[in-house]
Amino acid sequence: MKRILLIVTVLLPFSVLAQKNLPIVKAGVGQAKFYEAYKASSNWYINPKIKLDVFTTGKITKSINIKFKTDIDSIVFRIGPGEQKEFIVLLNGKDSCRTKIVCPMLKNFSKISPEVHDSIPFFVNKYNTNFLPVVFNKTDSLLLNFDSGATEVDLTTAALKQKVKSKPKLYNTDYDIKIGSQTYKSKIYDIELAGNETDGLLGWDIFDGMIVALDYDQNKMMVHSTMPKQILQDKQYTRFKITYIKNKPFIESEISQSGTKNKSLFFFDLGYQRTAMLDNDLLREMHFPTGKMEVIKKVIMHGTRGNEVPVTTVKLQSLKIGNFELKNVPAQVMEQNKPMPGANVHYLGTDILKRFNTVFDFQNDVIYLKPNHLYNVAYADQKI
């Protein structure tokens, strides 16, 4: 017994020393920010009452710098998939707040047995909202909007009140989500609005590590654990690398007006019902000739929280996605209430994306696009 006590006594100072050796960041107020790639920021509240506070990044495919900044100090960490970093926030010179950054491991289900090759009915309605049937918690049949800009599952307050019989506990409990023949797990969140005629949003990360094909010609969503050979062999598909910013997928595209061309990353957002949302700050930064764009209309749109978003619709001469060029696109210019704080980014919405049969390869982080029968249909905001 004396030997065991001696070992414990010897080890304790090392544990304390390890705690003391963590990097220390000073803070004068209880509010700070995390900055990820492309200047995307997240607010952070410093709470000394929490034993260990954890900030989890979105999907990261390679090592990036993450900056933590308080009102008086900052620190930068290099972090990659599956890694963690810890540090101490010293609040007002007296309260130590132990903080951890966690980067999730990459997922890949290509080796599971038996293989998954599932087919689910998938439609787009007149409002440019895509939807598919799911069974929630083995009880409730719902229609969810597959939103590549969302994560996990969000149900509208109306659906939770009027349609969902199982009365889920929000935010911290995993529930069964049956999609086709497969059952997935997700936490549930509440939102005010989703796509028209749907009960909520189905986030892309439900399928992380899988292959998801959206066929607008056959009205099918297909989920695979291995990439079908016919997709790889189909030369009509064009391949685009996915860049993730704050857990949202982006691909490179180009806009042009009056001889000026700008190429940048565009948020691939199946939850946005219009064509393209152009960030006014980014347009100014790139010296894009917005003054030469014909104004079609000005409206107030609403976000998922019911917030008002003033939007001007203009005629964009050209939008190029790879070698696909769409001309005279009625695009929206966003002035306020940007949903991705700190990052100036453009969006591609369903009124554009529905024109392509789409394959999300969430194993190799690639999107494949192929024009379909909707490629030349009129835009929702097209000026007659």
QUILIN-V481499 format. One record per residue. N is the residue number from 1. PHI is phi in whole degrees, 0 to 359 (NA if undefined). PSI is psi as a letter, one per 20 degrees, with the letter a starting at -180 (none if undefined). NEAR is the number of other C-alpha atoms within 12 Angstrom. Layout:
BEGIN
[[N & PHI & PSI & NEAR] [N & PHI & PSI & NEAR]]
END
This chain:
BEGIN
[[1 & NA & h & 7] [2 & 297 & h & 8] [3 & 294 & g & 9] [4 & 297 & g & 10] [5 & 299 & h & 11] [6 & 295 & g & 11] [7 & 297 & g & 13] [8 & 299 & g & 14] [9 & 297 & h & 14] [10 & 288 & h & 14] [11 & 287 & h & 14] [12 & 305 & g & 14] [13 & 301 & h & 13] [14 & 294 & h & 14] [15 & 297 & g & 14] [16 & 296 & h & 13] [17 & 296 & g & 12] [18 & 299 & g & 15] [19 & 298 & g & 19] [20 & 291 & h & 18] [21 & 278 & i & 13] [22 & 295 & q & 21] [23 & 302 & q & 25] [24 & 243 & p & 27] [25 & 242 & p & 31] [26 & 271 & q & 29] [27 & 218 & p & 32] [28 & 262 & h & 20] [29 & 229 & r & 23] [30 & 274 & k & 25] [31 & 231 & p & 24] [32 & 216 & a & 28] [33 & 217 & q & 30] [34 & 258 & p & 34] [35 & 244 & p & 32] [36 & 256 & a & 38] [37 & 298 & q & 32] [38 & 60 & k & 23] [39 & 66 & j & 22] [40 & 294 & p & 29] [41 & 240 & q & 25] [42 & 225 & p & 28] [43 & 291 & q & 20] [44 & 222 & p & 26] [45 & 252 & p & 25] [46 & 272 & o & 36] [47 & 233 & o & 25] [48 & 297 & i & 23] [49 & 282 & i & 15] [50 & 272 & p & 16] [51 & 299 & g & 15] [52 & 219 & o & 19] [53 & 264 & p & 24] [54 & 241 & p & 24] [55 & 256 & o & 29] [56 & 256 & p & 29] [57 & 286 & r & 37] [58 & 282 & a & 34] [59 & 295 & p & 37] [60 & 232 & p & 34] [61 & 266 & i & 30] [62 & 208 & r & 21] [63 & 298 & p & 21] [64 & 224 & r & 25] [65 & 270 & p & 24] [66 & 238 & p & 34] [67 & 253 & p & 30] [68 & 249 & p & 41] [69 & 230 & p & 31] [70 & 258 & a & 29] [71 & 290 & h & 20] [72 & 230 & i & 21] [73 & 206 & r & 23] [74 & 202 & r & 24] [75 & 208 & q & 26] [76 & 238 & p & 25] [77 & 242 & q & 27] [78 & 262 & p & 23] [79 & 218 & q & 30] [80 & 226 & a & 26] [81 & 306 & p & 23] [82 & 81 & j & 21] [83 & 260 & r & 24] [84 & 225 & q & 23] [85 & 223 & p & 30] [86 & 239 & q & 32] [87 & 204 & r & 31] [88 & 247 & p & 35] [89 & 262 & p & 42] [90 & 262 & o & 29] [91 & 269 & p & 28] [92 & 57 & k & 22] [93 & 73 & j & 16] [94 & 222 & h & 13] [95 & 264 & o & 23] [96 & 270 & p & 29] [97 & 240 & o & 32] [98 & 284 & p & 29] [99 & 229 & q & 33] [100 & 233 & p & 27] [101 & 257 & p & 34] [102 & 240 & p & 26] [103 & 251 & o & 32] [104 & 299 & q & 24] [105 & 289 & q & 22] [106 & 287 & q & 23] [107 & 253 & q & 26] [108 & 205 & o & 21] [109 & 257 & k & 24] [110 & 290 & i & 24] [111 & 259 & j & 16] [112 & 290 & q & 15] [113 & 225 & p & 11] [114 & 287 & q & 12] [115 & 295 & q & 18] [116 & 258 & p & 26] [117 & 218 & n & 24] [118 & 246 & q & 26] [119 & 231 & p & 24] [120 & 231 & p & 28] [121 & 302 & p & 28] [122 & 213 & p & 32] [123 & 223 & r & 29] [124 & 236 & p & 36] [125 & 269 & a & 22] [126 & 292 & i & 19] [127 & 268 & j & 26] [128 & 66 & k & 35] [129 & 256 & p & 35] [130 & 276 & q & 43] [131 & 204 & q & 39] [132 & 214 & q & 35] [133 & 277 & q & 30] [134 & 224 & r & 33] [135 & 244 & o & 28] [136 & 264 & p & 38] [137 & 55 & k & 27] [138 & 61 & j & 20] [139 & 229 & g & 18] [140 & 257 & p & 26] [141 & 273 & o & 23] [142 & 230 & r & 33] [143 & 250 & p & 38] [144 & 244 & q & 42] [145 & 277 & o & 44] [146 & 286 & o & 46] [147 & 245 & o & 39] [148 & 289 & i & 40] [149 & 262 & i & 37] [150 & 248 & r & 35] [151 & 233 & q & 31] [152 & 55 & b & 36] [153 & 234 & p & 43] [154 & 246 & p & 42] [155 & 248 & q & 43] [156 & 291 & q & 34] [157 & 298 & h & 25] [158 & 294 & g & 19] [159 & 294 & g & 31] [160 & 298 & h & 27] [161 & 278 & h & 17] [162 & 251 & h & 15] [163 & 239 & h & 22] [164 & 273 & o & 26] [165 & 278 & h & 17] [166 & 279 & i & 20] [167 & 48 & m & 21] [168 & 290 & q & 29] [169 & 275 & p & 18] [170 & 280 & q & 22] [171 & 83 & h & 17] [172 & 226 & j & 14] [173 & 234 & p & 17] [174 & 277 & p & 20] [175 & 233 & q & 27] [176 & 287 & p & 25] [177 & 235 & o & 33] [178 & 270 & o & 28] [179 & 234 & o & 33] [180 & 65 & c & 24] [181 & 266 & i & 19] [182 & 254 & q & 23] [183 & 245 & p & 21] [184 & 247 & r & 26] [185 & 242 & q & 25] [186 & 202 & q & 31] [187 & 283 & q & 27] [188 & 242 & p & 32] [189 & 234 & q & 31] [190 & 252 & q & 27] [191 & 222 & r & 27] [192 & 281 & g & 25] [193 & 229 & q & 29] [194 & 230 & a & 41] [195 & 296 & q & 37] [196 & 307 & p & 25] [197 & 69 & j & 25] [198 & 238 & r & 36] [199 & 261 & i & 39] [200 & 162 & a & 44] [201 & 243 & p & 45] [202 & 251 & o & 44] [203 & 284 & q & 35] [204 & 296 & h & 36] [205 & 289 & i & 36] [206 & 305 & h & 32] [207 & 255 & j & 38] [208 & 301 & p & 34] [209 & 90 & j & 30] [210 & 241 & a & 35] [211 & 247 & p & 39] [212 & 237 & p & 40] [213 & 250 & p & 42] [214 & 251 & o & 42] [215 & 252 & o & 34] [216 & 282 & i & 32] [217 & 285 & g & 23] [218 & 256 & j & 19] [219 & 54 & l & 24] [220 & 224 & q & 26] [221 & 255 & p & 33] [222 & 240 & p & 36] [223 & 245 & p & 38] [224 & 233 & q & 38] [225 & 270 & i & 30] [226 & 229 & q & 31] [227 & 290 & p & 31] [228 & 298 & p & 23] [229 & 298 & h & 10] [230 & 295 & h & 13] [231 & 289 & g & 29] [232 & 295 & h & 19] [233 & 270 & i & 13] [234 & 279 & o & 16] [235 & 285 & i & 14] [236 & 281 & i & 19] [237 & 281 & p & 26] [238 & 250 & p & 26] [239 & 261 & p & 28] [240 & 231 & p & 28] [241 & 288 & p & 27] [242 & 271 & p & 31] [243 & 250 & p & 29] [244 & 261 & p & 32] [245 & 234 & o & 34] [246 & 51 & l & 33] [247 & 68 & k & 32] [248 & 236 & q & 36] [249 & 276 & p & 41] [250 & 232 & q & 33] [251 & 229 & q & 34] [252 & 279 & p & 30] [253 & 215 & r & 32] [254 & 224 & p & 31] [255 & 244 & q & 41] [256 & 214 & q & 31] [257 & 205 & p & 27] [258 & 51 & l & 19] [259 & 88 & i & 13] [260 & 265 & p & 21] [261 & 242 & p & 21] [262 & 229 & p & 27] [263 & 248 & p & 23] [264 & 200 & r & 30] [265 & 282 & p & 33] [266 & 243 & p & 40] [267 & 292 & p & 40] [268 & 275 & n & 45] [269 & 245 & n & 39] [270 & 289 & i & 41] [271 & 271 & i & 44] [272 & 266 & p & 39] [273 & 276 & i & 39] [274 & 264 & a & 35] [275 & 280 & f & 42] [276 & 220 & p & 46] [277 & 255 & o & 44] [278 & 260 & p & 43] [279 & 279 & o & 36] [280 & 297 & h & 29] [281 & 296 & g & 21] [282 & 290 & h & 29] [283 & 300 & g & 29] [284 & 295 & g & 17] [285 & 299 & h & 15] [286 & 266 & j & 21] [287 & 58 & l & 17] [288 & 281 & p & 26] [289 & 282 & m & 24] [290 & 297 & h & 31] [291 & 295 & i & 17] [292 & 265 & j & 17] [293 & 268 & p & 27] [294 & 292 & p & 24] [295 & 279 & p & 23] [296 & 268 & g & 22] [297 & 193 & r & 20] [298 & 234 & p & 20] [299 & 219 & r & 19] [300 & 251 & p & 20] [301 & 257 & r & 26] [302 & 231 & p & 22] [303 & 276 & a & 23] [304 & 294 & i & 29] [305 & 265 & j & 20] [306 & 83 & j & 16] [307 & 288 & q & 17] [308 & 278 & p & 18] [309 & 231 & o & 23] [310 & 290 & p & 21] [311 & 223 & p & 30] [312 & 252 & p & 30] [313 & 263 & p & 33] [314 & 233 & r & 33] [315 & 267 & o & 35] [316 & 267 & p & 40] [317 & 297 & g & 26] [318 & 208 & p & 29] [319 & 233 & o & 36] [320 & 250 & p & 29] [321 & 244 & n & 35] [322 & 65 & c & 26] [323 & 267 & j & 19] [324 & 273 & p & 25] [325 & 247 & p & 22] [326 & 250 & p & 32] [327 & 251 & q & 25] [328 & 51 & l & 29] [329 & 275 & p & 39] [330 & 284 & n & 37] [331 & 260 & q & 44] [332 & 258 & q & 41] [333 & 252 & p & 41] [334 & 260 & p & 32] [335 & 258 & h & 27] [336 & 225 & r & 24] [337 & 53 & l & 24] [338 & 293 & p & 28] [339 & 284 & i & 32] [340 & 238 & n & 27] [341 & 304 & p & 22] [342 & 88 & i & 24] [343 & 245 & p & 26] [344 & 268 & o & 33] [345 & 221 & q & 40] [346 & 269 & r & 40] [347 & 237 & q & 46] [348 & 253 & p & 41] [349 & 250 & r & 37] [350 & 296 & h & 42] [351 & 295 & i & 40] [352 & 264 & g & 44] [353 & 290 & h & 44] [354 & 294 & i & 43] [355 & 282 & i & 33] [356 & 233 & p & 32] [357 & 295 & p & 35] [358 & 235 & p & 38] [359 & 236 & p & 40] [360 & 265 & o & 42] [361 & 262 & n & 39] [362 & 277 & j & 38] [363 & 267 & g & 29] [364 & 251 & j & 26] [365 & 58 & l & 31] [366 & 222 & q & 32] [367 & 245 & p & 36] [368 & 251 & p & 36] [369 & 234 & p & 37] [370 & 219 & p & 32] [371 & 303 & q & 31] [372 & 236 & a & 23] [373 & 292 & i & 16] [374 & 268 & j & 23] [375 & 304 & h & 24] [376 & 252 & j & 18] [377 & 290 & q & 18] [378 & 293 & q & 22] [379 & 282 & q & 31] [380 & 301 & h & 24] [381 & 256 & j & 29] [382 & 295 & p & 23] [383 & 279 & p & 18] [384 & 284 & none & 9]]
END
